[in-house]
Amino acid sequence: MCTGRTGHAEVVEITYDPAEVSYETLLGHFWKLHDPTGHGGGQYRSIILTTSEMQASAARDAKASLESGGTLRRPVGTEIVPLTRYYLAEDYHQQYMSKRSRGLSRWF
């Protein structure tokens, strides 16, 4: 991962109940919790991995809406691609923020 040659991205897997929260609501939080205009690339790039055409369509629509909203100074760099394979991080990377008692742990 750290070499940047794998093409992998560091991501968070979210399991949710659509009866409790909509996918669109999750997308709204995603756009607010980070800078989607960042074009850092590598394993830290902004990416949404989708598991269905419904998710892909909703993510593309949300991205287009964000871009056309006129509030961003740069284009949204977030990739939207189908999830093909998911690798769990090593145990010492699981719950990374809560293990290090940083302020963001309360959000997750």
Buried (B, 14 or more C-beta within 10 A) or exposed (E): BEEEEEEEBEBEEEEEEEEEEEBEEBBEEBBEEEBBBBEEEBBEBBBBBBEEEEBBEBBEEBBEEBBEEEEBEEEBBBEBEEBEEEEEEEEEEEEBEEEEEEEEEEEE
